């Protein structure tokens, strides 16, 4: 099996920018489970199985429900748990 690319060596400036973005996201006051939902949705859009697995595990650890994880790829068609959130939180999840 071919080893994964070391992103820290290949693109250190990009990794530094992503780290700064993560710091900013963590300072928003959004619930950790919602942040993980957004990361999971981005991973679904990007088609990254590794990241989907990682972020769904992290979301569960932070209290996210199975139902919302299962329905995430159709969030804009479902009223359960997504439309009932505060408008700023709903916009962040979009």
C-alpha positions as a Markdown table, in Angstrom:
| # | Residue | x | y | z |
|---|---|---|---|---|
| 1 | Unk | 0.0 | 0.0 | 0.0 |
| 2 | Unk | 1.3 | 3.4 | -0.9 |
| 3 | Unk | 1.8 | 5.7 | 2.1 |
| 4 | Unk | -0.3 | 8.9 | 2.3 |
| 5 | Unk | 1.1 | 12.2 | 1.3 |
| 6 | Unk | 2.6 | 14.2 | 4.1 |
| 7 | Unk | 0.7 | 17.5 | 3.7 |
| 8 | Unk | 2.8 | 19.3 | 6.3 |
| 9 | Unk | 5.8 | 18.8 | 4.1 |
| 10 | Unk | 4.1 | 19.1 | 0.7 |
| 11 | Unk | 2.1 | 22.3 | 1.5 |
| 12 | Unk | 3.1 | 23.9 | 4.8 |
| 13 | Unk | 1.5 | 27.3 | 3.9 |
| 14 | Unk | -1.8 | 25.6 | 3.2 |
| 15 | Unk | -1.7 | 23.7 | 6.4 |
| 16 | Unk | -0.9 | 26.9 | 8.3 |
| 17 | Unk | -3.9 | 28.6 | 6.6 |
| 18 | Unk | -6.2 | 25.7 | 7.5 |
| 19 | Unk | -5.0 | 25.8 | 11.1 |
| 20 | Unk | -5.8 | 29.5 | 11.3 |
| 21 | Unk | -9.2 | 28.8 | 9.8 |
| 22 | Unk | -9.9 | 26.1 | 12.4 |
| 23 | Unk | -8.9 | 28.5 | 15.2 |
| 24 | Unk | -11.3 | 31.1 | 13.9 |
| 25 | Unk | -14.1 | 28.5 | 13.6 |
| 26 | Unk | -13.6 | 27.4 | 17.1 |
| 27 | Unk | -13.9 | 31.0 | 18.4 |
| 28 | Unk | -17.4 | 31.5 | 16.8 |
| 29 | Unk | -19.3 | 30.0 | 19.7 |
| 30 | Unk | -21.1 | 27.5 | 17.5 |
| 31 | Unk | -21.8 | 24.0 | 19.1 |
| 32 | Unk | -19.0 | 21.5 | 18.4 |
| 33 | Unk | -21.6 | 19.1 | 17.0 |
| 34 | Unk | -22.7 | 21.7 | 14.4 |
| 35 | Unk | -19.1 | 22.4 | 13.4 |
| 36 | Unk | -18.6 | 18.7 | 12.8 |
| 37 | Unk | -21.8 | 18.6 | 10.8 |
| 38 | Unk | -20.5 | 21.3 | 8.5 |
| 39 | Unk | -17.2 | 19.5 | 8.2 |
| 40 | Unk | -19.0 | 16.2 | 7.4 |
| 41 | Unk | -21.1 | 17.9 | 4.7 |
| 42 | Unk | -18.0 | 19.5 | 3.1 |
| 43 | Unk | -16.4 | 16.0 | 3.1 |
| 44 | Unk | -19.5 | 14.6 | 1.4 |
| 45 | Unk | -19.4 | 17.2 | -1.3 |
| 46 | Unk | -15.7 | 16.6 | -1.7 |
| 47 | Unk | -16.2 | 12.8 | -1.9 |
| 48 | Unk | -13.6 | 12.1 | 0.8 |
| 49 | Unk | -14.4 | 8.8 | 2.5 |
| 50 | Unk | -11.6 | 9.2 | 5.0 |
| 51 | Unk | -12.8 | 12.7 | 6.1 |
| 52 | Unk | -16.5 | 11.6 | 6.2 |
| 53 | Unk | -15.6 | 8.8 | 8.6 |
| 54 | Unk | -13.4 | 11.0 | 10.7 |
| 55 | Unk | -15.9 | 13.9 | 11.0 |
| 56 | Unk | -18.9 | 11.6 | 11.7 |
| 57 | Unk | -17.0 | 9.9 | 14.5 |
| 58 | Unk | -16.1 | 13.3 | 15.9 |
| 59 | Unk | -19.7 | 14.5 | 15.6 |
| 60 | Unk | -21.0 | 11.5 | 17.5 |
| 61 | Unk | -18.4 | 12.1 | 20.3 |
| 62 | Unk | -19.7 | 15.7 | 20.5 |
| 63 | Unk | -23.3 | 14.7 | 20.9 |
| 64 | Unk | -24.6 | 14.7 | 17.3 |
| 65 | Unk | -27.6 | 12.5 | 16.7 |
| 66 | Unk | -27.6 | 9.5 | 14.3 |
| 67 | Unk | -30.7 | 10.9 | 12.7 |
| 68 | Unk | -29.1 | 14.2 | 11.7 |
| 69 | Unk | -26.0 | 12.4 | 10.5 |
| 70 | Unk | -28.1 | 10.1 | 8.3 |
| 71 | Unk | -30.1 | 13.0 | 6.9 |
| 72 | Unk | -27.2 | 15.4 | 6.4 |
| 73 | Unk | -26.8 | 14.8 | 2.6 |
| 74 | Unk | -30.5 | 15.9 | 2.2 |
| 75 | Unk | -30.5 | 18.6 | 4.9 |
| 76 | Unk | -32.2 | 21.2 | 2.7 |
| 77 | Unk | -35.2 | 18.8 | 2.1 |
| 78 | Unk | -35.7 | 17.8 | 5.7 |
| 79 | Unk | -37.4 | 19.6 | 8.5 |
| 80 | Unk | -36.2 | 17.3 | 11.3 |
| 81 | Unk | -33.6 | 19.1 | 13.3 |
| 82 | Unk | -32.2 | 21.3 | 10.6 |
| 83 | Unk | -34.9 | 24.0 | 10.0 |
| 84 | Unk | -35.6 | 24.3 | 13.7 |
| 85 | Unk | -32.2 | 25.8 | 14.5 |
| 86 | Unk | -31.3 | 29.4 | 15.0 |
| 87 | Unk | -31.0 | 31.2 | 11.5 |
| 88 | Unk | -27.3 | 31.9 | 12.0 |
| 89 | Unk | -26.7 | 28.3 | 12.9 |
| 90 | Unk | -28.7 | 27.1 | 9.9 |
| 91 | Unk | -26.7 | 29.4 | 7.6 |
| 92 | Unk | -23.5 | 28.0 | 9.0 |
| 93 | Unk | -24.7 | 24.5 | 8.3 |
| 94 | Unk | -25.6 | 25.5 | 4.7 |
